[in-house]
Amino acid sequence: MLNQMNFVKINRLKGIVNNVFKTNVDKKSRESLIIEARATCYKIMRDEMRMSLAEIGRYFLKSHATVLHGVKEYPYMLKFKPDLVLKYKACINLWRENEASFNIEKEIVDILLIKKSVTDLQKSNCLLSLAVTQLKDEVIKLKKLQ
């Protein structure tokens, strides 16, 4: 079973990597940019969070062998792609800053506030849709009167 605290931390890590690489690590693709971004996540999860290959794989819906391949190939990726080194350093620095200030209670409050905001927006959307429908009906009635 996925640990809730790890789930939140990993989502933060994925967010950091997605922002640095300007991609989505959860996208099912073999594009080199996405592969490099995922491998960066694997490396940070393995080294910083001390997660097993199987655990990492569960968060990405990948096998432990896929994660192992990404971790083993990562040094070669870094060696031949200088821009990847810069992106990795940016990710690891942002992760460490984020990790130092990590607070699960704050994260839970943030999630609750977001859920409430989404619910409020959905209600507003329904009311606006109803208002649009009413206005359309009024326009049709006015056109008939002309």
KAZITA-V632121 format. One record per residue. N is the residue number from 1. NEAR is the number of other ideal C-beta (glycine too) atoms within 12 Angstrom. Layout:
n->(N/N)
near->(NEAR/NEAR)
This chain:
n->(1/2/3/4/5/6/7/8/9/10/11/12/13/14/15/16/17/18/19/20/21/22/23/24/25/26/27/28/29/30/31/32/33/34/35/36/37/38/39/40/41/42/43/44/45/46/47/48/49/50/51/52/53/54/55/56/57/58/59/60/61/62/63/64/65/66/67/68/69/70/71/72/73/74/75/76/77/78/79/80/81/82/83/84/85/86/87/88/89/90/91/92/93/94/95/96/97/98/99/100/101/102/103/104/105/106/107/108/109/110/111/112/113/114/115/116/117/118/119/120/121/122/123/124/125/126/127/128/129/130/131/132/133/134/135/136/137/138/139/140/141/142/143/144/145/146)
near->(7/19/15/14/18/25/22/26/29/33/26/34/40/34/24/31/38/25/21/29/31/14/24/20/38/21/18/13/15/11/15/18/25/25/28/35/38/42/38/43/46/41/35/40/41/27/21/29/26/12/29/18/25/19/23/38/26/22/32/34/15/27/15/21/14/23/30/21/21/33/30/17/24/31/17/15/28/22/12/14/21/12/17/29/19/17/32/33/19/23/38/26/18/26/32/20/14/27/23/11/14/22/16/18/12/15/22/16/14/17/19/14/14/14/14/14/14/14/14/14/14/14/14/14/14/14/14/14/14/14/14/14/14/14/14/14/14/14/14/13/12/11/10/9/8/7)
